[in-house]
Amino acid sequence: MHILVTGDKGYIGAVMVPMLLREEHTVVGLDCDWFEQSAFSQSLSTVPSKKKDIRDLDASDLAGFDAVVHLAALSNDPLGDLNPALTYEINHLASVRLAKLAKENGVQRFLFSSSCSTYGAAGGEGLVNEEAELQPVTPYGRSKVLVEQDLVKLADSSFSPTFLRNATAYGVSPRLRFDLVLNNLVAWAVTTGRIHIKSDGTPWRPIVHIEDICRAFVAMLNAPRELIHCEAFNVGATEENYRIRDLADLVNEVVPGCRVEYAKDGGPDKRCYRVDFSKIANTFPSFKPQWNARKGARQLYDAIQQVGLRVEDFEGPKYQRISHIQQLISRGCLDANLRWRENVGIEEGHLQTTPEIR
C-alpha cells in the first residue's frame, strides 16, 4: 500500500515507519515536528515527509494514498490539559477534517490511533472491553471519543475507518518520551536510585510496548476489510494490566540498588481502568505481543545507561511533552495557538532563523 503516516516523527511514528517499510509498503510522513530537538537517537527513517500542521491540510496532501495511519495529536493528558480548546481543535476537528479529505480523495482505509484512556474512570474491579461505556476524564480522552464517533458517520462502502485503542505505551524510540509511566519509573530508578511515584500508586493501567502497537497497525492494514471495518480494537495484552505500585516493584527488581518512594503530595488518580484485550487476540491470532513490562523495563534500563541520561534531562523540556511545548512558546518559537512562528526555530536551546519552518 501507499500509506500516509501523520505524526511520523513522533514517539510511535518513529518506530512505525521502519516497520511499515519492512512490510514493503511505501510511506510518506506528515508532521509539524514540534519535537525535532528531542531526539533520543538520530535513527529516524528518511522517508519523504511534509513539515505541516494537520490543521492546514488540503486535498493535495491526501491524493494517491491507499491508507492513512493517523498518529498525530496532542499526545497525552497533561499536554491535552494545557489548552482544552486547542486539544479539541487539533485532536478532534483536524482529525475529522483529515478523514473527510482522505475519503474525498479515495483513500479506502483510515487507521485512527485512539486510546484506552477513553475508558477513563471505569475503575479497576472488572475488565472493560470494546463494548464498555466510554468515560474519559480528560480533554485528551474526550477528544479520542469524539473522533471515533464522527468517523463512524463517515464510514461507507468506500471508506473504512478502524479505531485502535492503545494501552499506555512504553519502550525505546528515536523520539523517546519520559512522560509515560514505565519509561518515567525506569528513568528515575537509573538516574537517582529512587523510583518516584507521583500518585498513591493504586490506579490500574494497561501498558503496551510501542513495537506491539505498531504490529497491531500492520495486522489491520493486512487484514480483510470486513474484519476491521468500523471496528474498535483494544491494543495490548490482558495480562499486562498493572497497578502503578506493581510497576514500581517490577522496576525495583530490574534496576539494581533502587528504592520506591511516593511523592508527598501524591493523591489518588481518577484515571483507573483494567482492559480486556481478547478481541484483538481472537480476531488476529497471528498478532501476539512480543513484549511485557519486565522485558521493556530491561530495554529502557540498557538504553538509559548507554546515553548517560540525567534526571534534569528526562524531567525537563527535552523529553517531557508539556514542558517542551511551554519552552517553545516562552522562547517565541510557537505562538499561543501552537503554530510555528514565521522564520523562527530552535536549535540546542537557542533561537535561530529557519525559513523552512511553517
MIGU-572307 format. One record per residue (C-alpha): z, y, x; residue in three letters. Coordinates in Angstrom, 1 decimal, always signed. Example, Ala and Ser with C-alpha at 12.3 -4.5 7.8 and 13.67 -1.06 7.14 Angstrom:
# residues 2
<tornu Z="+7.8" Y="-4.5" X="+12.3" resn="ALA"/>
<tornu Z="+7.1" Y="-1.1" X="+13.7" resn="SER"/>
# end
This chain:
# residues 358
<tornu Z="+0.0" Y="+0.0" X="+0.0" resn="MET"/>
<tornu Z="-0.4" Y="+3.7" X="+0.9" resn="HIS"/>
<tornu Z="+3.2" Y="+5.0" X="+0.4" resn="ILE"/>
<tornu Z="+4.7" Y="+8.4" X="+0.4" resn="LEU"/>
<tornu Z="+8.3" Y="+8.4" X="+1.6" resn="VAL"/>
<tornu Z="+10.3" Y="+11.5" X="+0.7" resn="THR"/>
<tornu Z="+13.3" Y="+12.1" X="+3.0" resn="GLY"/>
<tornu Z="+11.6" Y="+10.1" X="+5.7" resn="ASP"/>
<tornu Z="+13.6" Y="+11.8" X="+8.4" resn="LYS"/>
<tornu Z="+17.0" Y="+11.2" X="+6.7" resn="GLY"/>
<tornu Z="+19.7" Y="+8.6" X="+7.3" resn="TYR"/>
<tornu Z="+18.0" Y="+5.9" X="+5.3" resn="ILE"/>
<tornu Z="+14.4" Y="+7.1" X="+5.7" resn="GLY"/>
<tornu Z="+14.5" Y="+6.9" X="+9.5" resn="ALA"/>
<tornu Z="+15.2" Y="+3.1" X="+9.1" resn="VAL"/>
<tornu Z="+13.0" Y="+2.7" X="+6.0" resn="MET"/>
<tornu Z="+9.7" Y="+3.9" X="+7.6" resn="VAL"/>
<tornu Z="+9.6" Y="+1.4" X="+10.5" resn="PRO"/>
<tornu Z="+10.4" Y="-1.5" X="+8.1" resn="MET"/>
<tornu Z="+7.5" Y="-0.5" X="+5.8" resn="LEU"/>
<tornu Z="+5.2" Y="-0.3" X="+8.8" resn="LEU"/>
<tornu Z="+6.2" Y="-3.8" X="+9.8" resn="ARG"/>
<tornu Z="+5.2" Y="-4.9" X="+6.3" resn="GLU"/>
<tornu Z="+1.7" Y="-3.4" X="+7.1" resn="GLU"/>
<tornu Z="+2.0" Y="-0.6" X="+4.6" resn="HIS"/>
<tornu Z="+0.6" Y="+2.8" X="+5.6" resn="THR"/>
<tornu Z="+3.2" Y="+5.6" X="+5.3" resn="VAL"/>
<tornu Z="+3.2" Y="+9.3" X="+5.0" resn="VAL"/>
<tornu Z="+6.5" Y="+11.2" X="+5.1" resn="GLY"/>
<tornu Z="+7.7" Y="+14.4" X="+3.4" resn="LEU"/>
<tornu Z="+11.0" Y="+16.1" X="+4.5" resn="ASP"/>
<tornu Z="+12.3" Y="+19.6" X="+4.7" resn="CYS"/>
<tornu Z="+14.2" Y="+18.4" X="+7.8" resn="ASP"/>
<tornu Z="+17.4" Y="+20.3" X="+7.4" resn="TRP"/>
<tornu Z="+19.0" Y="+17.8" X="+9.9" resn="PHE"/>
<tornu Z="+16.5" Y="+18.0" X="+12.7" resn="GLU"/>
<tornu Z="+19.2" Y="+18.9" X="+15.2" resn="GLN"/>
<tornu Z="+21.4" Y="+16.0" X="+14.0" resn="SER"/>
<tornu Z="+19.7" Y="+13.2" X="+15.8" resn="ALA"/>
<tornu Z="+21.8" Y="+10.3" X="+17.0" resn="PHE"/>
<tornu Z="+18.8" Y="+8.9" X="+18.8" resn="SER"/>
<tornu Z="+15.2" Y="+10.0" X="+19.4" resn="GLN"/>
<tornu Z="+13.6" Y="+6.9" X="+18.0" resn="SER"/>
<tornu Z="+12.1" Y="+8.4" X="+14.8" resn="LEU"/>
<tornu Z="+8.7" Y="+6.8" X="+13.8" resn="SER"/>
<tornu Z="+5.8" Y="+9.1" X="+14.4" resn="THR"/>
<tornu Z="+4.0" Y="+8.7" X="+11.1" resn="VAL"/>
<tornu Z="+2.3" Y="+11.7" X="+9.6" resn="PRO"/>
<tornu Z="+5.0" Y="+13.8" X="+7.9" resn="SER"/>
<tornu Z="+4.8" Y="+17.1" X="+6.0" resn="LYS"/>
<tornu Z="+7.7" Y="+19.5" X="+6.5" resn="LYS"/>
<tornu Z="+8.0" Y="+20.6" X="+2.9" resn="LYS"/>
<tornu Z="+10.7" Y="+21.2" X="+0.3" resn="ASP"/>
<tornu Z="+10.4" Y="+18.8" X="-2.7" resn="ILE"/>
<tornu Z="+10.8" Y="+21.8" X="-5.0" resn="ARG"/>
<tornu Z="+7.5" Y="+23.2" X="-3.6" resn="ASP"/>
<tornu Z="+5.2" Y="+20.2" X="-4.1" resn="LEU"/>
<tornu Z="+1.7" Y="+20.4" X="-5.7" resn="ASP"/>
<tornu Z="-0.8" Y="+17.9" X="-6.8" resn="ALA"/>
<tornu Z="-2.4" Y="+17.6" X="-3.4" resn="SER"/>
<tornu Z="+0.8" Y="+16.3" X="-1.9" resn="ASP"/>
<tornu Z="+0.6" Y="+13.2" X="-4.2" resn="LEU"/>
<tornu Z="-3.1" Y="+12.4" X="-4.0" resn="ALA"/>
<tornu Z="-4.2" Y="+9.0" X="-2.9" resn="GLY"/>
<tornu Z="-0.9" Y="+7.1" X="-2.9" resn="PHE"/>
<tornu Z="-0.2" Y="+3.8" X="-4.4" resn="ASP"/>
<tornu Z="+3.6" Y="+4.2" X="-4.4" resn="ALA"/>
<tornu Z="+6.3" Y="+6.7" X="-3.9" resn="VAL"/>
<tornu Z="+9.7" Y="+5.9" X="-2.3" resn="VAL"/>
<tornu Z="+11.9" Y="+8.8" X="-3.3" resn="HIS"/>
<tornu Z="+14.9" Y="+9.2" X="-1.0" resn="LEU"/>
<tornu Z="+15.1" Y="+13.0" X="-0.6" resn="ALA"/>
<tornu Z="+18.1" Y="+14.6" X="-2.2" resn="ALA"/>
<tornu Z="+21.3" Y="+16.5" X="-1.5" resn="LEU"/>
<tornu Z="+22.8" Y="+13.3" X="-0.3" resn="SER"/>
<tornu Z="+26.4" Y="+12.8" X="-1.1" resn="ASN"/>
<tornu Z="+29.3" Y="+14.0" X="-3.3" resn="ASP"/>
<tornu Z="+30.7" Y="+16.8" X="-1.1" resn="PRO"/>
<tornu Z="+27.2" Y="+18.3" X="-0.5" resn="LEU"/>
<tornu Z="+26.4" Y="+18.0" X="-4.2" resn="GLY"/>
<tornu Z="+29.6" Y="+19.9" X="-5.0" resn="ASP"/>
<tornu Z="+28.7" Y="+22.8" X="-2.7" resn="LEU"/>
<tornu Z="+26.5" Y="+24.3" X="-5.4" resn="ASN"/>
<tornu Z="+26.2" Y="+22.2" X="-8.5" resn="PRO"/>
<tornu Z="+23.3" Y="+24.3" X="-9.9" resn="ALA"/>
<tornu Z="+21.3" Y="+23.6" X="-6.7" resn="LEU"/>
<tornu Z="+22.1" Y="+20.0" X="-6.9" resn="THR"/>
<tornu Z="+20.7" Y="+19.9" X="-10.4" resn="TYR"/>
<tornu Z="+17.6" Y="+21.9" X="-9.3" resn="GLU"/>
<tornu Z="+16.9" Y="+19.7" X="-6.2" resn="ILE"/>
<tornu Z="+18.2" Y="+16.2" X="-7.2" resn="ASN"/>
<tornu Z="+17.2" Y="+16.3" X="-10.8" resn="HIS"/>
<tornu Z="+14.5" Y="+18.8" X="-11.7" resn="LEU"/>
<tornu Z="+12.5" Y="+18.5" X="-8.4" resn="ALA"/>
<tornu Z="+12.7" Y="+14.7" X="-8.6" resn="SER"/>
<tornu Z="+11.3" Y="+14.6" X="-12.1" resn="VAL"/>
<tornu Z="+8.6" Y="+17.0" X="-11.2" resn="ARG"/>
<tornu Z="+7.7" Y="+14.8" X="-8.3" resn="LEU"/>
<tornu Z="+7.4" Y="+11.9" X="-10.6" resn="ALA"/>
<tornu Z="+5.2" Y="+13.8" X="-13.0" resn="LYS"/>
<tornu Z="+2.9" Y="+14.8" X="-10.2" resn="LEU"/>
<tornu Z="+2.8" Y="+11.2" X="-9.0" resn="ALA"/>
<tornu Z="+1.9" Y="+10.0" X="-12.5" resn="LYS"/>
<tornu Z="-0.9" Y="+12.6" X="-12.9" resn="GLU"/>
<tornu Z="-2.4" Y="+11.5" X="-9.6" resn="ASN"/>
<tornu Z="-2.5" Y="+7.9" X="-10.5" resn="GLY"/>
<tornu Z="+0.5" Y="+6.7" X="-8.4" resn="VAL"/>
<tornu Z="+1.5" Y="+3.4" X="-10.0" resn="GLN"/>
<tornu Z="+4.9" Y="+2.7" X="-8.6" resn="ARG"/>
<tornu Z="+7.8" Y="+5.1" X="-8.2" resn="PHE"/>
<tornu Z="+10.9" Y="+3.7" X="-6.5" resn="LEU"/>
<tornu Z="+13.9" Y="+6.0" X="-7.0" resn="PHE"/>
<tornu Z="+16.9" Y="+5.8" X="-4.7" resn="SER"/>
<tornu Z="+19.7" Y="+6.1" X="-7.2" resn="SER"/>
<tornu Z="+23.4" Y="+5.2" X="-6.5" resn="SER"/>
<tornu Z="+26.3" Y="+3.1" X="-7.6" resn="CYS"/>
<tornu Z="+28.1" Y="+6.4" X="-7.9" resn="SER"/>
<tornu Z="+26.6" Y="+6.6" X="-11.3" resn="THR"/>
<tornu Z="+29.4" Y="+4.3" X="-12.3" resn="TYR"/>
<tornu Z="+31.9" Y="+6.9" X="-11.1" resn="GLY"/>
<tornu Z="+35.2" Y="+6.4" X="-12.9" resn="ALA"/>
<tornu Z="+34.6" Y="+2.8" X="-14.0" resn="ALA"/>
<tornu Z="+37.9" Y="+1.7" X="-12.4" resn="GLY"/>
<tornu Z="+38.4" Y="-1.5" X="-10.4" resn="GLY"/>
<tornu Z="+39.6" Y="-4.0" X="-12.9" resn="GLU"/>
<tornu Z="+36.3" Y="-5.7" X="-13.5" resn="GLY"/>
<tornu Z="+32.8" Y="-5.8" X="-12.1" resn="LEU"/>
<tornu Z="+30.2" Y="-3.4" X="-13.6" resn="VAL"/>
<tornu Z="+26.6" Y="-4.4" X="-13.9" resn="ASN"/>
<tornu Z="+23.4" Y="-2.5" X="-14.7" resn="GLU"/>
<tornu Z="+24.2" Y="-2.5" X="-18.4" resn="GLU"/>
<tornu Z="+27.6" Y="-0.8" X="-17.9" resn="ALA"/>
<tornu Z="+28.3" Y="+2.7" X="-19.2" resn="GLU"/>
<tornu Z="+27.5" Y="+5.3" X="-16.6" resn="LEU"/>
<tornu Z="+30.5" Y="+7.5" X="-15.9" resn="GLN"/>
<tornu Z="+29.6" Y="+9.8" X="-13.0" resn="PRO"/>
<tornu Z="+32.4" Y="+12.2" X="-11.9" resn="VAL"/>
<tornu Z="+30.4" Y="+14.4" X="-9.5" resn="THR"/>
<tornu Z="+27.3" Y="+16.6" X="-9.7" resn="PRO"/>
<tornu Z="+25.6" Y="+14.2" X="-7.3" resn="TYR"/>
<tornu Z="+26.3" Y="+11.2" X="-9.5" resn="GLY"/>
<tornu Z="+25.3" Y="+13.0" X="-12.7" resn="ARG"/>
<tornu Z="+22.0" Y="+14.1" X="-11.1" resn="SER"/>
<tornu Z="+21.1" Y="+10.5" X="-10.4" resn="LYS"/>
<tornu Z="+21.8" Y="+9.5" X="-14.1" resn="VAL"/>
<tornu Z="+19.6" Y="+12.4" X="-15.3" resn="LEU"/>
<tornu Z="+16.7" Y="+11.4" X="-13.1" resn="VAL"/>
<tornu Z="+16.9" Y="+7.8" X="-14.3" resn="GLU"/>
<tornu Z="+16.9" Y="+8.9" X="-18.0" resn="GLN"/>
<tornu Z="+13.9" Y="+11.2" X="-17.5" resn="ASP"/>
<tornu Z="+11.9" Y="+8.7" X="-15.5" resn="LEU"/>
<tornu Z="+12.3" Y="+6.2" X="-18.3" resn="VAL"/>
<tornu Z="+10.5" Y="+8.7" X="-20.6" resn="LYS"/>
<tornu Z="+7.5" Y="+8.8" X="-18.1" resn="LEU"/>
<tornu Z="+7.1" Y="+5.1" X="-17.9" resn="ALA"/>
<tornu Z="+4.0" Y="+3.6" X="-19.4" resn="ASP"/>
<tornu Z="+1.2" Y="+1.1" X="-18.6" resn="SER"/>
<tornu Z="+0.0" Y="+3.1" X="-15.6" resn="SER"/>
<tornu Z="+3.3" Y="+4.5" X="-14.2" resn="PHE"/>
<tornu Z="+6.1" Y="+2.1" X="-13.3" resn="SER"/>
<tornu Z="+9.5" Y="+3.6" X="-12.1" resn="PRO"/>
<tornu Z="+12.3" Y="+1.4" X="-10.7" resn="THR"/>
<tornu Z="+15.9" Y="+2.5" X="-10.0" resn="PHE"/>
<tornu Z="+17.7" Y="+1.2" X="-7.0" resn="LEU"/>
<tornu Z="+21.4" Y="+1.9" X="-7.4" resn="ARG"/>
<tornu Z="+22.5" Y="+1.6" X="-3.8" resn="ASN"/>
<tornu Z="+26.1" Y="+0.9" X="-2.9" resn="ALA"/>
<tornu Z="+27.7" Y="+3.2" X="-0.4" resn="THR"/>
<tornu Z="+25.6" Y="+3.0" X="+2.8" resn="ALA"/>
<tornu Z="+26.8" Y="+2.3" X="+6.3" resn="TYR"/>
<tornu Z="+25.2" Y="+1.3" X="+9.6" resn="GLY"/>
<tornu Z="+23.4" Y="+2.8" X="+12.6" resn="VAL"/>
<tornu Z="+20.4" Y="+5.0" X="+12.1" resn="SER"/>
<tornu Z="+18.5" Y="+7.5" X="+14.4" resn="PRO"/>
<tornu Z="+19.8" Y="+10.1" X="+11.9" resn="ARG"/>
<tornu Z="+23.3" Y="+8.7" X="+11.7" resn="LEU"/>
<tornu Z="+25.8" Y="+10.2" X="+9.3" resn="ARG"/>
<tornu Z="+29.6" Y="+10.1" X="+9.7" resn="PHE"/>
<tornu Z="+30.5" Y="+11.3" X="+6.2" resn="ASP"/>
<tornu Z="+30.2" Y="+7.8" X="+4.9" resn="LEU"/>
<tornu Z="+33.4" Y="+5.7" X="+4.6" resn="VAL"/>
<tornu Z="+32.8" Y="+2.8" X="+7.0" resn="LEU"/>
<tornu Z="+30.9" Y="+5.0" X="+9.5" resn="ASN"/>
<tornu Z="+33.8" Y="+7.5" X="+9.5" resn="ASN"/>
<tornu Z="+36.6" Y="+5.0" X="+9.8" resn="LEU"/>
<tornu Z="+34.9" Y="+3.4" X="+12.8" resn="VAL"/>
<tornu Z="+34.2" Y="+6.7" X="+14.5" resn="ALA"/>
<tornu Z="+37.9" Y="+7.8" X="+14.1" resn="TRP"/>
<tornu Z="+39.0" Y="+4.4" X="+15.5" resn="ALA"/>
<tornu Z="+36.8" Y="+4.5" X="+18.6" resn="VAL"/>
<tornu Z="+37.3" Y="+8.2" X="+19.5" resn="THR"/>
<tornu Z="+41.0" Y="+8.6" X="+18.7" resn="THR"/>
<tornu Z="+42.6" Y="+5.2" X="+18.3" resn="GLY"/>
<tornu Z="+43.6" Y="+6.2" X="+14.8" resn="ARG"/>
<tornu Z="+41.9" Y="+5.0" X="+11.6" resn="ILE"/>
<tornu Z="+42.2" Y="+8.1" X="+9.5" resn="HIS"/>
<tornu Z="+42.2" Y="+7.5" X="+5.7" resn="ILE"/>
<tornu Z="+41.6" Y="+10.7" X="+3.7" resn="LYS"/>
<tornu Z="+42.7" Y="+9.3" X="+0.3" resn="SER"/>
<tornu Z="+45.6" Y="+7.0" X="-0.7" resn="ASP"/>
<tornu Z="+43.3" Y="+4.0" X="+0.2" resn="GLY"/>
<tornu Z="+43.4" Y="+2.4" X="-3.3" resn="THR"/>
<tornu Z="+39.9" Y="+3.2" X="-4.7" resn="PRO"/>
<tornu Z="+37.3" Y="+0.4" X="-4.8" resn="TRP"/>
<tornu Z="+33.9" Y="+0.9" X="-3.3" resn="ARG"/>
<tornu Z="+30.9" Y="-1.4" X="-2.8" resn="PRO"/>
<tornu Z="+29.2" Y="-0.9" X="+0.6" resn="ILE"/>
<tornu Z="+25.8" Y="-2.0" X="+1.9" resn="VAL"/>
<tornu Z="+24.1" Y="-1.7" X="+5.3" resn="HIS"/>
<tornu Z="+21.1" Y="+0.7" X="+5.3" resn="ILE"/>
<tornu Z="+18.8" Y="-2.1" X="+6.6" resn="GLU"/>
<tornu Z="+19.7" Y="-4.1" X="+3.5" resn="ASP"/>
<tornu Z="+18.9" Y="-1.1" X="+1.3" resn="ILE"/>
<tornu Z="+15.5" Y="-0.9" X="+3.0" resn="CYS"/>
<tornu Z="+14.9" Y="-4.6" X="+2.5" resn="ARG"/>
<tornu Z="+15.6" Y="-4.1" X="-1.2" resn="ALA"/>
<tornu Z="+12.9" Y="-1.4" X="-1.4" resn="PHE"/>
<tornu Z="+10.4" Y="-3.7" X="+0.4" resn="VAL"/>
<tornu Z="+11.2" Y="-6.5" X="-2.1" resn="ALA"/>
<tornu Z="+10.5" Y="-4.1" X="-5.0" resn="MET"/>
<tornu Z="+7.2" Y="-3.0" X="-3.5" resn="LEU"/>
<tornu Z="+6.1" Y="-6.6" X="-3.0" resn="ASN"/>
<tornu Z="+7.3" Y="-7.7" X="-6.5" resn="ALA"/>
<tornu Z="+5.1" Y="-8.3" X="-9.5" resn="PRO"/>
<tornu Z="+5.1" Y="-5.2" X="-11.7" resn="ARG"/>
<tornu Z="+6.7" Y="-7.0" X="-14.7" resn="GLU"/>
<tornu Z="+9.8" Y="-7.8" X="-12.7" resn="LEU"/>
<tornu Z="+10.6" Y="-4.2" X="-11.8" resn="ILE"/>
<tornu Z="+9.0" Y="-2.0" X="-14.5" resn="HIS"/>
<tornu Z="+11.6" Y="+0.5" X="-15.7" resn="CYS"/>
<tornu Z="+14.4" Y="-1.7" X="-14.4" resn="GLU"/>
<tornu Z="+17.6" Y="-0.7" X="-12.6" resn="ALA"/>
<tornu Z="+19.0" Y="-2.9" X="-9.8" resn="PHE"/>
<tornu Z="+22.4" Y="-2.5" X="-8.0" resn="ASN"/>
<tornu Z="+21.7" Y="-2.9" X="-4.3" resn="VAL"/>
<tornu Z="+24.3" Y="-4.8" X="-2.3" resn="GLY"/>
<tornu Z="+26.3" Y="-8.0" X="-2.5" resn="ALA"/>
<tornu Z="+29.2" Y="-8.7" X="-4.9" resn="THR"/>
<tornu Z="+31.5" Y="-9.9" X="-2.1" resn="GLU"/>
<tornu Z="+31.1" Y="-6.5" X="-0.4" resn="GLU"/>
<tornu Z="+33.4" Y="-4.6" X="-2.8" resn="ASN"/>
<tornu Z="+36.4" Y="-3.3" X="-0.9" resn="TYR"/>
<tornu Z="+39.4" Y="-1.1" X="-1.3" resn="ARG"/>
<tornu Z="+39.3" Y="+1.7" X="+1.2" resn="ILE"/>
<tornu Z="+42.5" Y="+0.5" X="+2.8" resn="ARG"/>
<tornu Z="+41.0" Y="-3.0" X="+3.2" resn="ASP"/>
<tornu Z="+38.1" Y="-1.5" X="+5.1" resn="LEU"/>
<tornu Z="+40.6" Y="+0.3" X="+7.3" resn="ALA"/>
<tornu Z="+42.3" Y="-3.0" X="+8.1" resn="ASP"/>
<tornu Z="+38.9" Y="-4.6" X="+8.9" resn="LEU"/>
<tornu Z="+38.1" Y="-1.8" X="+11.3" resn="VAL"/>
<tornu Z="+41.5" Y="-2.2" X="+12.9" resn="ASN"/>
<tornu Z="+40.6" Y="-5.8" X="+13.6" resn="GLU"/>
<tornu Z="+37.2" Y="-4.9" X="+15.1" resn="VAL"/>
<tornu Z="+38.2" Y="-1.9" X="+17.3" resn="VAL"/>
<tornu Z="+41.0" Y="-2.7" X="+19.8" resn="PRO"/>
<tornu Z="+44.1" Y="-0.7" X="+20.2" resn="GLY"/>
<tornu Z="+44.0" Y="+1.2" X="+16.8" resn="CYS"/>
<tornu Z="+46.4" Y="+2.0" X="+14.1" resn="ARG"/>
<tornu Z="+45.9" Y="+3.0" X="+10.5" resn="VAL"/>
<tornu Z="+47.1" Y="+6.4" X="+9.3" resn="GLU"/>
<tornu Z="+46.9" Y="+8.1" X="+5.9" resn="TYR"/>
<tornu Z="+46.3" Y="+11.9" X="+5.5" resn="ALA"/>
<tornu Z="+49.5" Y="+13.7" X="+4.4" resn="LYS"/>
<tornu Z="+47.6" Y="+15.3" X="+1.6" resn="ASP"/>
<tornu Z="+45.6" Y="+12.2" X="+0.7" resn="GLY"/>
<tornu Z="+45.8" Y="+11.5" X="-3.0" resn="GLY"/>
<tornu Z="+44.0" Y="+9.2" X="-5.5" resn="PRO"/>
<tornu Z="+40.2" Y="+9.4" X="-5.7" resn="ASP"/>
<tornu Z="+38.7" Y="+9.3" X="-9.2" resn="LYS"/>
<tornu Z="+35.6" Y="+7.5" X="-7.8" resn="ARG"/>
<tornu Z="+36.6" Y="+3.9" X="-8.2" resn="CYS"/>
<tornu Z="+34.3" Y="+1.1" X="-9.1" resn="TYR"/>
<tornu Z="+33.6" Y="-2.6" X="-8.3" resn="ARG"/>
<tornu Z="+30.0" Y="-3.6" X="-8.8" resn="VAL"/>
<tornu Z="+28.2" Y="-6.8" X="-9.8" resn="ASP"/>
<tornu Z="+25.0" Y="-7.4" X="-7.7" resn="PHE"/>
<tornu Z="+23.9" Y="-10.7" X="-9.3" resn="SER"/>
<tornu Z="+20.8" Y="-9.2" X="-11.0" resn="LYS"/>
<tornu Z="+19.0" Y="-8.4" X="-7.7" resn="ILE"/>
<tornu Z="+20.1" Y="-11.7" X="-6.2" resn="ALA"/>
<tornu Z="+18.8" Y="-13.6" X="-9.3" resn="ASN"/>
<tornu Z="+15.6" Y="-11.6" X="-9.7" resn="THR"/>
<tornu Z="+14.7" Y="-11.7" X="-6.0" resn="PHE"/>
<tornu Z="+16.0" Y="-15.0" X="-4.5" resn="PRO"/>
<tornu Z="+14.4" Y="-14.1" X="-1.1" resn="SER"/>
<tornu Z="+16.4" Y="-10.9" X="-0.9" resn="PHE"/>
<tornu Z="+19.6" Y="-11.8" X="+0.9" resn="LYS"/>
<tornu Z="+21.6" Y="-9.0" X="+2.6" resn="PRO"/>
<tornu Z="+21.9" Y="-9.8" X="+6.3" resn="GLN"/>
<tornu Z="+24.9" Y="-7.6" X="+7.0" resn="TRP"/>
<tornu Z="+28.6" Y="-7.5" X="+6.0" resn="ASN"/>
<tornu Z="+31.3" Y="-4.9" X="+6.7" resn="ALA"/>
<tornu Z="+32.7" Y="-6.7" X="+9.7" resn="ARG"/>
<tornu Z="+29.3" Y="-7.1" X="+11.4" resn="LYS"/>
<tornu Z="+28.4" Y="-3.5" X="+10.5" resn="GLY"/>
<tornu Z="+31.7" Y="-2.2" X="+12.0" resn="ALA"/>
<tornu Z="+30.9" Y="-4.0" X="+15.2" resn="ARG"/>
<tornu Z="+27.4" Y="-2.4" X="+15.3" resn="GLN"/>
<tornu Z="+28.9" Y="+1.0" X="+14.8" resn="LEU"/>
<tornu Z="+31.6" Y="+0.4" X="+17.4" resn="TYR"/>
<tornu Z="+29.0" Y="-0.6" X="+20.0" resn="ASP"/>
<tornu Z="+26.7" Y="+2.4" X="+19.2" resn="ALA"/>
<tornu Z="+29.5" Y="+5.0" X="+19.3" resn="ILE"/>
<tornu Z="+30.8" Y="+3.7" X="+22.6" resn="GLN"/>
<tornu Z="+27.3" Y="+3.9" X="+24.1" resn="GLN"/>
<tornu Z="+26.8" Y="+7.6" X="+23.3" resn="VAL"/>
<tornu Z="+30.3" Y="+8.7" X="+24.2" resn="GLY"/>
<tornu Z="+30.9" Y="+10.3" X="+20.8" resn="LEU"/>
<tornu Z="+33.8" Y="+12.8" X="+20.4" resn="ARG"/>
<tornu Z="+35.8" Y="+13.5" X="+17.3" resn="VAL"/>
<tornu Z="+34.6" Y="+17.1" X="+17.2" resn="GLU"/>
<tornu Z="+31.0" Y="+15.7" X="+17.0" resn="ASP"/>
<tornu Z="+31.4" Y="+13.4" X="+14.0" resn="PHE"/>
<tornu Z="+33.9" Y="+15.7" X="+12.2" resn="GLU"/>
<tornu Z="+31.8" Y="+18.8" X="+12.9" resn="GLY"/>
<tornu Z="+28.5" Y="+20.2" X="+11.7" resn="PRO"/>
<tornu Z="+26.2" Y="+17.9" X="+13.8" resn="LYS"/>
<tornu Z="+26.9" Y="+14.7" X="+11.7" resn="TYR"/>
<tornu Z="+28.7" Y="+16.0" X="+8.6" resn="GLN"/>
<tornu Z="+26.1" Y="+16.9" X="+6.0" resn="ARG"/>
<tornu Z="+28.0" Y="+19.7" X="+4.2" resn="ILE"/>
<tornu Z="+29.2" Y="+21.3" X="+7.5" resn="SER"/>
<tornu Z="+25.7" Y="+21.2" X="+8.9" resn="HIS"/>
<tornu Z="+24.2" Y="+22.9" X="+5.9" resn="ILE"/>
<tornu Z="+27.0" Y="+25.5" X="+5.9" resn="GLN"/>
<tornu Z="+26.3" Y="+26.2" X="+9.5" resn="GLN"/>
<tornu Z="+22.6" Y="+26.7" X="+8.9" resn="LEU"/>
<tornu Z="+23.4" Y="+29.2" X="+6.1" resn="ILE"/>
<tornu Z="+26.0" Y="+31.1" X="+8.1" resn="SER"/>
<tornu Z="+23.6" Y="+31.5" X="+11.0" resn="ARG"/>
<tornu Z="+20.8" Y="+32.7" X="+8.7" resn="GLY"/>
<tornu Z="+18.5" Y="+29.7" X="+9.1" resn="CYS"/>
<tornu Z="+18.8" Y="+28.7" X="+5.4" resn="LEU"/>
<tornu Z="+19.1" Y="+31.1" X="+2.5" resn="ASP"/>
<tornu Z="+21.6" Y="+30.7" X="-0.3" resn="ALA"/>
<tornu Z="+19.1" Y="+28.5" X="-2.2" resn="ASN"/>
<tornu Z="+18.8" Y="+26.1" X="+0.8" resn="LEU"/>
<tornu Z="+15.4" Y="+27.2" X="+1.8" resn="ARG"/>
<tornu Z="+14.3" Y="+27.8" X="+5.4" resn="TRP"/>
<tornu Z="+14.2" Y="+31.5" X="+6.2" resn="ARG"/>
<tornu Z="+10.8" Y="+32.7" X="+7.4" resn="GLU"/>
<tornu Z="+10.4" Y="+32.4" X="+11.2" resn="ASN"/>
<tornu Z="+13.9" Y="+31.3" X="+11.8" resn="VAL"/>
<tornu Z="+15.1" Y="+28.0" X="+13.1" resn="GLY"/>
<tornu Z="+18.0" Y="+26.4" X="+15.0" resn="ILE"/>
<tornu Z="+18.0" Y="+24.7" X="+18.4" resn="GLU"/>
<tornu Z="+21.1" Y="+23.4" X="+20.1" resn="GLU"/>
<tornu Z="+23.3" Y="+25.8" X="+18.1" resn="GLY"/>
<tornu Z="+21.2" Y="+28.9" X="+18.8" resn="HIS"/>
<tornu Z="+18.7" Y="+30.8" X="+16.7" resn="LEU"/>
<tornu Z="+15.1" Y="+30.8" X="+17.8" resn="GLN"/>
<tornu Z="+11.7" Y="+31.8" X="+16.4" resn="THR"/>
<tornu Z="+9.8" Y="+28.8" X="+14.9" resn="THR"/>
<tornu Z="+6.8" Y="+29.9" X="+12.9" resn="PRO"/>
<tornu Z="+6.1" Y="+26.3" X="+11.8" resn="GLU"/>
<tornu Z="+9.3" Y="+26.1" X="+9.6" resn="ILE"/>
<tornu Z="+8.7" Y="+26.9" X="+6.0" resn="ARG"/>
# end
